[in-house]
Each structure stands twice: as structure tokens, then as C-alpha cells.
């Protein structure tokens, strides 16, 4: 991979942040610029609506950050949005407005995906490719815990408590009253019940902390920011709660905006460290932005690798877990995924999609039948619903919706403008659904009997004619009829005629 300049914009609840790096590889890059501007999208979290004036400030900031990135000759600009946009009822309007005014496409990431990307950043920062690391990230609208083992996520947890949202909800006095502080701490304790239970019994070798809140707390405790201890944090928090916003703003490295949220952020961190019996935490210079960049670079690197079974991709670990949760037939799911991958690999010049779309196809293939958990009738629609409402690690919300749609169209009617989940995607997303859905529809038909009779698929295409040769153990398998009935979406997606032929596999018995 040649040297690239990559920019990442993190649209958070408190601030919008920019990082620009020069990268030789996913594990070899230098941060050349960082910018931050307080916009406070999270001020609207309680009302669940992004107001027009806040939206305008956000658009102006993103436009300025895009200009900075372009002036630095960035090869790629990545943008993600977290809790404040994720939970806003008018998030789609916000995303559309940003793209219309700035040309920047924003991906809304799920809470667990946010935790994963932050965990990726922390393990990279501390070069923790082996062993275990627990990272704590306190944002304006949510707090994430990422337990990483050998650079891979073992447990990802997100809580709807953030320094800005808690401050806005409880700390109305300056300095805060004891009653306000107690209510705030009670909510933190309540939010920690499930995470503490889920993490119980697990171990880690190191604890790190990301986000401006933790970096500022660490600086107040130790100006070198080498480490933060629970004992010193408790003492610091006791002092901070007695000060006004104006007084806290006079402290080293504390801006007025941080002075307003440092009390609630400090209480969140103290309670987490107490509950998880953490005595020492190491501040981390990377956060979500760097995680987004590392993840992107890894995808770019993966595109240059030879095809391997995507069912072995670590990102599909969560997909298998979802399938098992809903009692899917794993043998059939694996057969369909394998066939789908073979079709995809032999049609690269036709579909012009990359390795990442191949993984999306595999995910949809593995989960296409989980709707049976709800009902046999219209199970493809139930599959879409279950996938949409599952936490899927390693994929953005948009990618999750694409997976859900591809799974939905493995049978039944073809996509049309009356299907709201299909129309919720942008034009590029809908095109991907057509192509991957057409492939999955064929792959599912090619295991119609659930007996893995199709051992291989060979594809030849010339102009608008695609010939699919099926290597089979049976002279006239049910799958031939099934694929002829289900080839409509494929032919429409690729504007071609699909012709099926068969070749009988010579077994030892037949010889």
C-alpha cells in the first residue's frame, strides 16, 4: 500500500473532532494534525431532536474540517457520528444536510461498533497486539468499555451515560448541590449494573482511557499524563465538585466547555474504576478517529489479499453468534455462504465490488434464514427485522441495513420503492443490495434440498450471457428447478441472461 493521507471526522455529542494522518500501513502512521470544535450536538439528546441552529453549526464545522483535509491533500475523508446523531429522531435529515452542504458522507455507527473502533485505537496506541487490554471511553452522550484480547474484541459494552448528557440532566447549580450530585451518581450506578455483571470473572493485563475527559483528568493529576490512579482521582473529584465552572476553567488545560462537563465525566470514571476494582489507568492518545482510520487502512490492505473463505473472517464471529442465538441451521447457512462466495469471486469483472462487499454477502448468507425463529411465514421479512435490531460488531449502521436487505431478498418479491428499509438506503447502497441479493438468491436456491448436493459452481460470461455450470452428485437435482425460479433478481441486477448447465461429479462408487 502506498503512503496515503487520511482524514477522519468524529461527530460526537460534545465536540466535532478531526484527525489527519500520513499512513504507510494500518500499523504505521503519523498523526500530522488534530482539530476540535465544540458544537454540542448532545445538548439535544434529551429532546431527541437536533435543532436547526445546532445542525447549522455542525455543518459549518464539518465544511471547515473538509477544507483543512483537502488543503493537506488528503486521499480519503472518513466521517462517523455517534450517540447524539444515533439517537436523534431527525438523524437522517442531519446526514442528508451534511452531504448536501459539504459533500461529506457520514456513517452513523452503533454503540458496539464505536466501542470496537475505540478498542482498535487503544491496542494500536499501546502496541498491544498480544495480551489483553480494557479501555474506557467517556463521551458526551455515552460511555464505552472495550475488552480486547490479542487485538480482537472479546467484550464490547456501551452505556447511555455521558459527561454532557448527565451534566445537562442533573447539574443545574454552579457549583452542583449535594442532591444533584447524588442523583447523578445514582444514575451512574444504575447504568453500571449490567456491564459489571457481564464483565465479572474476566481479566485484563492493562487498563487504558480515551477521550478528552480522561486526558484532562489525567493532566490535572499528573501533567505528564503517564497514569491516573483511583486514589488521586477520588481526591481530585472531591475538589472539582466544590468549584464553580469559572474556577475550574482556570485549571491547567481545562477550557470553559470542559469545566462544565469535567465533574460528571470524573464521576463516571471514578464509579467505573471503583466497580471494576481498577487502581491504575493509562491515558491513551488515540481515540475513535484513529480507530476509524486504522479500520479503513486494514480494509484497504485486505482488498489486495487473495480470496479466502469469508466465513473465517474475524468480523463474522458476531454473525455466527447471532445465527446460533436464533437457532439457524448452520450446515445450510455455511453451504449457502460458500456458494455465494464462489459466485461472487467469479463475477468480479461484472459486479465491480470489493472484498468488504464480499464479507457483507457472507454475513447476509449466514443469517438469511434466522427469521424462522419468529415464523415460517414470511420468514425473509423477519430475518430483515432481526438483523436490523441486532448488535453486529465490525459493521456500520448502513452496512447492517444492507446485510438485512440482502438477507430479506433471498426469496419473495424483488426490491421496489414501496419497501421502506430498501428505500432508506442511498443509491449506492440499493445497487449493492440488488447485486448481492441476486447472488444470495441463487446461492440459497442451490441448496434447496438442504443436502449440499451442489459441490462446486463454475461461471462463464460473455457480453450479456452468464452460464453457470453446477457440479453435482445427482443427475437432476431439485436445485436446478429452484435456481431457474430464483434467477430473476440476478438477471435484473446484472442486465443479463442466466443459463444453467450441470456436470455430474464422478464419485468412487460411480467409477
N, C-alpha and C positions, 0 to 999 in steps of 0.2 A: 504494500500500500504506500503510495507516495505521500509526502508531507501535505497535510491539509490544515487549514484554519477553520475551526468550527466554533460557532456561537450558540449559546443556549440561553433562553429566556425563561425564567421561573416566575409564573404569575401567582404569587402567594397571597395569603389573606392580609398580611401586614404590608409587605413591600413587593415590588416587581424587581427582579434581580437579573443581571446579565453577566455571563462569563464568556470570555473568548480565549480559546487555547490553540496552540500550534502543536499538532499531533503527528508523530511518526507511526504510532500504533496505539491500540487501546490501553496498553500498559506503559506507554512512553509519550507523554505530552507535557507541555509547559503552559501554565496559566499566564497569559500576557496582559489581560485586562479584566477587571471586575467593577461593575457599577451596581448601584442600588438606589431605588427611589421609593419613598413611602407613598402609597396610593390608598391603602386601607380598604381594599375590597371587602375585607372581613367585617367592616362596620355594618354591612348589610346582612350579615349572617342570620341575625335574629329575625329579620323581616323576610329572609329568603328571596330577596329581590335586589339586583344590582341597579342602583339608581342611575339616572341619566348623567348626572354630574360626575359620579364616580366612574362610570363607564367611559366618559369623555377623557378624564384624567388618565385612565388606564390606556386608552387608545393612543393618546399623545405620548405617553411614556414608551409604549411598545414601538411607535413610529420613530422616536428618537434613538432607541436602542438598535433598531434595524439600521438606521443611518450610520451609527457608530460601527456596527458589524460590517456594513458594506464598505465603509472607509478603511477598514482593516483588511479588506479583500477576503472576507470570509467565503469559504466554499459552500458552507451549509449553515442555515439558521434554523435551529430547533426551538420550539416553544411549547411549554406544558403549563397546564393550570391545575391547581389543587383544590382544597376544601371550599374556598369561597365561591369559586365558579362551579365546582362539582355539585354543590348543594343549592345553588340559586335556581329558582324556577324559570328565570329568563336566560339561562346559560347559553342556549342555542342562539338567542339574539345577540348575546355578547360575542360569541365566537364568530358569527357572521359579520358583525360590525367591525371587529378587529381585522378580519381578512379583507373586507371591502375597503377600509380606510388605509390599511398598511400593507396588504398583500401577505401578511404573516399568517400561516396556518397553525392554529393552536390545538394541541391534543389535550383533552381532559383525561387525567389519569386517575385510576381508582385509588382508594386508600392503601390497599395492599401493594399495588404497583408502586406507589410513592415510597412505601417502606422498603420495597425491594431495591429500587434505584438508589435510595439513600444508603442502604446496606452495601451496595456495589461500590459506591463512592468511598465509604469508610474503609472497606477492606483494601481498596486500591491505595488510599492515602497512607495507611499503615503497613502496606505490603504484606497483608495478612492472607496470603494465598493458601496457607496451611494453618490448621488450628481453628479456634472459634473466637468470635467477637460479637459482643452485644452492643448495638448502637442505639442511642436515644436522640430523637429529633423533636424539638418543641417548636411548632409553627404557630402562626397567628390563629388558625382555626382548628388545628388537630395536632395530635402528638403521636409519633410512630416509634415502635420498638422493632428492631431488625436483628434477629439472631442468625448470624452467618457462620457456616462451617465449611472450611476449605473453599471459601469464596462463593458458596452457594447458599441460598436462603433455607434455613431449617424451620424458622417460625417467624411470621410477619404479623404484627398486631398494630391496629390503629385505634385511637380513642378520640372522640369528638370533644376534646378539651384543648384549648389553645390559649396563648398568652393574651391575645387581643379579645377573643370571644369571652373569656372569663372576666377579664377586666371590665369589659363593656357591660356584662350582665350583673356583676356584683360590686365592684369597687367604685361607687359613685361619690364617695367622700375623699377629700385630699388633706391629710393622709387618710387611709382607709380606717373605718371603725372596726372594733373587735368583732362586732356582729357580722359585718360584711366579710371579714376575713374568715370567720368560722364557716359561713355559708359557702364561700369559695372552696375552702379545704374539704368540706363535706362532699361537694360535687366531685372533687379530685379523687377522694377515697372511694366514692361510689363507682367512678369510671374505671378505677384500677382493679376492681374485684375480679372481673373476667380475665384480664391479661395476667394478673398474678396467679390465678388458678391454672391458666393454660401453660404458663412458663415454669410452674412448680416442678421441681425434680430435674430440670435441665441445668446444664453447667456451661460456663464460658471462661476463657482464659483472660479476656481483656474487655473493658467497657469503654466505649468512646461516646462523644457527644457532638452533634452537629447543630447548626442554626445559630443565628445572631444572638439569641437569648443566652445560650450556653457559652458562647465565646465571650460575651460581655460579662457574664457572671464569673467566668474563669479569669478574665483580665482583672476584675476587681479583687479577686482572691490572690492571684499570682500574675503580676504584669507580664511575665514571660509566657503565660498560658500553657505551661507544661503539664499541669494537672490540677484537678479540682477534687477536694476531699469533702466528704459529707459533713464532718465536724466543722470545717470552715464555712461551708455553705449555710449550715444552720445559724451560725453566728452572723453571717452577712445578711441573711433573710430577716433576722430579728432587728437589724439596724434599718434595713430598707423600708420595712412596714411603718416605721415611726417618722419617716421623712416625707416631705411633700414632693410632688412631681418636679417642681422647680429646684428643690435641694438635690434631688437625685440626678438632675441634669448637669449639676456641677461636678459630678464624679468623673474620674478618668474614663474616656471612651464611651460615655453614655450621652446620647443625643436626647432631645426633649421627647421625641416619639418613643424611644426605648425606655426613657424614665417612666412613661405612662404604663408600660407593659412588663417591666422587669420584676415587679412584685409578684404578679400572677405567674409569670414564667418561672421565677425562682421557687415558688411554692410547688408547682408541678414537678420540677426536678427534685426537690427535696423529698416529696412524697414517694416518687418512683424509687429513689435511692434507698429510702428507709424500707419500703415494702420489699424490695428485691435484695436488701442487705448488701448494697453496693457501697464500699468505703471510698473508692478512688475512681475517678473518671478522667479520661484523657481527651482534651478538646481536639476536634478534627477540622482541618482547614478546607476540606471538601464538603459538599452537601448535594442537594438534589440536582443542581445544574451540572455538576461534574459527573454525577451518576448517569444523567441523560446522555451526556457526551460519550462516556465510556461504553454505554449500551449501544449507542449508534455505531461507534467505531467497531465494536465486536460484530455487529450485523454486517458491516461493510467487509470486514475480514472473512466472515463466513461465506459471503457470496462467491469468493474466489476458491472455496474448497470444493472438492469433488462431491457429488451427491452421496449421501448416506441415508439409511432409514431414519426418517424424521421422528419415528416413534421412539428413537433413542435420545432425542433432544432433551436436555435437562429441563427446558421450559415446559415440556409436556408432562412433567411429573404431577403438576396440579391437575392437568386434564384427566390423567388416569385416576386420580383421587376422586374427582367429580363423577366420572363414569362408575366407579365402584360404589360411591355413595348412593347412586340411583339404580344400582343393580343391573348395569348393562351386560350384554353378552360379549365378553371380552374377546373370545375367539373370532366372532363375526366382525367386531369392531376393528380388530387388528388386520384381518383379511381385507376389509374394505379400505382401510388406510394404506395398506401395502399396494393394492391395485391402483388406488388413486395416485399414489406417488409415482408408480411406473408410467401411468398415462401422462402425468404432468411432466416427467423428465423427458419423454419422447416428443413432447409438443412445445418445447421451449421457443422455437422459432415462430410458432403460431401464436402462443398466448403472451409472449414477451414479459413474463412475470419473473420475479426473483426468488431467492431461497427463502426469504421471510414469508412470502405468499404461500410457498410450499408447506411451511410449518403451519400456517393458518389452515390450509387444506387438511393437513393431517389431524389437527385439533378438531375440526368440524367432522371429519370422518369418524374419529374415535367416539364422538358424542352424538352422532346423528340420531341414534335410537333411544336416547335416555328419556324421551317423552313417554315411553311405555310405562314409566314409573307412575305417571298420572293416569293415563288411559290409553287403550289400544286405538280408540277412535281419534283421528286427527292427531296422532302422536307426534308428527313432524312439527306441528304448531306448539305442542307442549315442550318439545325439545328446544325450540327457539326461546320460549319463556324461561325455562330452567337455566339455559346458558346465559341469557341476559342478566339474570338475577343471581348468578354465581360469582364468587370472587376468583378470578383467574389471574394467576401470577405470570408476569412476563409479557402481558399484552395491554395495550391502552384500551380505554372505553370504546373507541371507534373500532379497533381491531376485534374486540369482544363482540361488538354488534355485527361485524362482518362474519365472524365464526358462527354466530347464532343464525344469521340469514342463510349462510351456505348450508348449514345443517337442516334448516327448515325446508329448503328446496330440494332435498334428496328425493322427494316424492311430492305428489299433489300438483297444484296449479303453478304455473310459471310466474316469475316476479311481474308485478304491474303496479301502476300508480295508486291503486286502492289499498295496497299493503303498507301500513304506516311505518313499520320497522324497516322495511326496504327503502321507503322514501326518506327516512330520517338520515340516511347516508348521503354523502356528497356524490357527485357524478362519478368520480374515480372509484369510490367505494362500491357503488352499484355495478360498475363494469367488472370489478373483481368478483363480486357475488355471482354475476352471470357466468363468468369463465370457470370459477372454482365450483360453483353449483352444478354446472353442466358436467364437469368431470366427476364430481361426487355422485351425481345421479346415475352415471354409467357404472362407477365402481360398486355402488350398492346393488345395482341390478346384476352385476357379475358375481354376486354371492347370494343370489335369490334363494337358493336352496339351503343356505347356511352350512354347506358341506365342503366348502373350499374346493370345488371341482375345477375352477379355473386356476391353473398353475402358473401361467405367465401370459403376458399381453405384449404383442408386437404391433407397432403402429407405423404406417407408411402414409405420407400425404403428398399430394401433388395438386397444386392450384387449389381448387375448391372441393377436392375429393379426399376424404380421410378413410383409409382402410385399417380396420382393427382385426388382427388375427388373434384368436383365442386358443391358447394351448390348454387342452382339456383332457380329462381322464374318461370322458363319456362322449359317445358319438353325437348325441343330440340333447345336450343338457338344457334344463329349464332356463338357464341364464341367457341363451340366445334369444328366446322369445321376450324375456324381460328387458334385455338391453335394446331391442328393437322398439319396444313400447316406451322406453325412457330416454331415447336419444334426442327428443325434441329440443330440450334446453341447450344441449351441446351444439346441435346444428345451428340454432339461432344465435348462440353466443359467438360462434366462430365462423358464421356465414358459410357453412359447408354442407356437403352430403356425407353421412357416415355409413360406410359399408362394413358388414360383419362377415368374417370368414372364420373357419375353425381348423385346427390341426390336432389330430389325436395323438396324445402322448404315448409313446411306446414304453410300456412297463415290462418288467422282467417276466411277469405272468403271461402277457400277450405274446412275448417272444417264444 
